[in-house]
Protein backbone atom coordinates (compact mmCIF):
# COMPACT_ATOMS: atom_id res chain seq x y z
CA UNK A 1 0.00 0.00 0.00
CA UNK A 2 1.30 3.49 -0.73
CA UNK A 3 0.14 7.08 -1.05
CA UNK A 4 1.83 10.45 -1.62
CA UNK A 5 4.04 11.36 1.33
CA UNK A 6 3.21 14.56 3.24
CA UNK A 7 5.73 17.39 3.13
CA UNK A 8 7.58 17.66 5.41
CA UNK A 9 7.59 13.96 6.23
CA UNK A 10 6.60 13.40 9.88
CA UNK A 11 8.90 11.32 12.08
CA UNK A 12 8.18 7.66 12.92
CA UNK A 13 4.55 7.40 14.03
CA UNK A 14 4.09 11.17 13.81
CA UNK A 15 0.35 11.83 14.10
CA UNK A 16 -0.44 8.81 11.92
CA UNK A 17 -1.19 6.08 14.45
CA UNK A 18 1.68 3.90 13.24
CA UNK A 19 2.92 3.15 16.75
CA UNK A 20 -0.42 1.62 17.80
CA UNK A 21 -0.79 -0.19 14.48
CA UNK A 22 2.71 -1.66 14.81
CA UNK A 23 1.99 -2.76 18.38
CA UNK A 24 -1.19 -4.60 17.35
CA UNK A 25 0.48 -6.26 14.37
CA UNK A 26 3.43 -7.45 16.49
CA UNK A 27 1.05 -8.76 19.20
CA UNK A 28 -0.56 -10.90 16.48
CA UNK A 29 2.87 -12.25 15.50
CA UNK A 30 3.23 -10.15 12.35
CA UNK A 31 5.68 -7.61 11.01
CA UNK A 32 5.33 -4.04 9.78
CA UNK A 33 7.63 -1.65 7.95
CA UNK A 34 7.12 1.87 6.62
CA UNK A 35 9.27 4.16 4.54
CA UNK A 36 9.17 7.00 2.03
CA UNK A 37 10.18 5.88 -1.46
CA UNK A 38 10.16 8.16 -4.49
CA UNK A 39 7.99 10.69 -2.65
CA UNK A 40 5.39 8.09 -1.62
CA UNK A 41 4.68 6.77 1.87
CA UNK A 42 4.84 2.95 1.72
CA UNK A 43 3.46 0.60 4.38
CA UNK A 44 4.17 -3.13 4.30
CA UNK A 45 2.57 -5.45 6.84
CA UNK A 46 2.46 -9.21 7.15
CA UNK A 47 0.25 -11.26 9.44
CA UNK A 48 0.71 -15.00 10.05
CA UNK A 49 -2.91 -15.83 9.23
CA UNK A 50 -4.00 -18.50 6.82
CA UNK A 51 -6.10 -17.37 3.88
N, C-alpha and C positions, 0 to 999 in steps of 0.2 A: 504494500500500500504506500502511496506517496501523494504529496500535494505541494504546491509552491511554499517555500520556506518564508517565514516572516522576516522582515528586515527592521532592525537588527535581529539576528537569531538569538532567542533566549537561551540561557544556560540550561544544563540538564534538569528536566522537570519543571522548568520555569513557566508557571501559570498554565500548564497544559495537562496536569494530572498524570504525568508519566511515572512519577514515583509510586503512586497508588496502583496504577496499572501493572507496573513491574512487580510490585509486591504480590499482587494477586496471581499473576502468571507464575512466579517462582513458587508460591505456596502450592500450586497445582502441579508442580514438577516440570514446568516449561521454561523456555528461555525467551528473552526479548532483547532487541538491539535497535537503536535509533541513531540516525546520522543525517547530515545534510550533504547531498550529492548533486552536483550540477544545479545548484539553486533550488533543489526540491528536498523537502523533509521526508525521509524514508523511515518507515517503521516495519520491522520484521519480528514476528512472534511465532513461536512453535509451542504447541501443547501436546502432551503425550496421550492423546485420546484417539481411540480407534474410530474410523469413519463408519 
